[in-house]
Amino acid sequence: MARFSFRLPDIGEGIAEAEIVAWHVKVGDRIEEDSQLADMMTDKATVEMESPVTGVVVELAGEVGDMVAIGSTLAVIEVEGEGDVEADGVGGASAAAAAPSPDPIPARPELVEGPSFSSAPEEKKDSPSTSTRRETGHTGLEEKIAQTLKTLASPAVRARAADLGIDLAQVHPADGERVRHADLDAYLRYSAGQGYHAPHSRRARADEAVKVVGMRRRIAENMSASKRAIPHFTYVEEIDVTALEAMRADLNGARGNRPKLTMLPLLIVAICRTVPQFPMINARYDDEGGVVTRHGAVHLGMATQTDAGLMVPVIRDAQDKNVWQLASEISRLADAARSGKAKSEELSGSTLTITSLGPLGGIATTPVINKPEVAIIGPNKIVERPIFVGDDIVRAKLMNLSISCDHRVVDGWDAASFVQALKKLLETPVLLFAD
């Protein structure tokens, strides 16, 4: 038998190591060529590692959450043939494939780990009480359930009794036959008077230890670094979006085959039109070099919730796109992020980020800056409220807009002035399309 050492290949330019985020095999498993071996995560992307050979897994590099250096052994697989094989991908696969091909090998006992491969435990003898229960066909719990089921009651009454922790067999129905809700009420009153019945509380779930790995660990590290290094401040302003929402409805009514507009593309247009007046907002701060780079183009990060955690795909050159192009790009990038198909370059290089909780809304948010950027914008939910217009009270659609800024780079006056300029565009939406 030969042992094939699968070494972690170079999975990205400048990548020195990768994190194990999932194993698809365990020691002792037989794996086929091209089957999934593990998922490895670099700074931005998750890469699937496939086995280049068929054989039995005898060694794995570590546990989920461990870091593996490029070129280090990720797994050792016992293959058919003689001699050991050292390889790191296709070359190793070819060497193993050139070996003789006798009948498939069974997993050797000394290489097998885990409970699924352990020998069967010695059968325990029944105690007298166990034997008695088996002979009668009921354990104590089964007998109790059987007794309870003999009591006539509707499904709703049974569900309520179970929720209250009441044994229906102890409840005496008023009509002598079926237990009703009134009987449960009477039982509760009587029990409370006797002082021995307390409403049943649902049993607490067991504690669960969840290892912080993969995307969740990246998020934790980035957010911690941002809060440690950046002195945040947040400014919130209320904006009347009644006219903007009416215009959005008109645009959607005439959109034809174009994507449906949400509030987000219109807000992005407003941001891109306002940024040139406030270049300190669309910037990145190099802590070590002590340099602030004010960017001319708006590469807008779009915080997106995925099953793996929060990801930030980037809309490149947002200032050059119209509302329909922005709507298409938002949809494309969000789908790519949620399906795990976003490319590394689509998840980096943002100069300003926008974050929205969508239908969850919220009155106000204090978002955390996406380091090394210096600002993040958070629209909140739209609510209808009465407002005064002169002496009249009218119905209006109002939205709070939050912005968190790096106080080392952006002053409070700058942030407030930027939002007030945004407010003017959003409350007079015809200006969004004026030259």
Buried (B, 14 or more C-beta within 10 A) or exposed (E): BBBBBBBBBEBBEEBEBBBBBBBBBEBBBBBEBEEBBBBBBBEBBBBEBBBBBBBBBBBBBEEBEEBBEBEBBBBBBBBBBEEEBEBBBEEBBEBBBEBEEEEEEEBEEEBBBEEEBEEEEEEEEEEEEEEEBEEEEBEEEEEEEEBBEEBEBEEEBBEBBEEBEBEBBEBEBEEEEEBBEEBBEBBBEEBEEEEEBEEEEEEEEEEEEEEEBBBBBBBEEBBEEBEEBBEBBBBBBBBBBBBBBEBBEEBEEEBEEBBEBBBBBBBBBBBBBBBEEBEBBBBBBEEEEEEBEBBEBBBBBBBBBBEBEBBBBBBBEBBEBEBBBBBBBBEBBBEBBBEBEBEBEBBBEBBBBBBBBEEEBEEBBBBBBBBBBBBBBBBBBBEEEEEEEEEEEEEBBBBBBBBBBBBEBBEEEBBEBBBEBBBEBBBEBEEBEEE
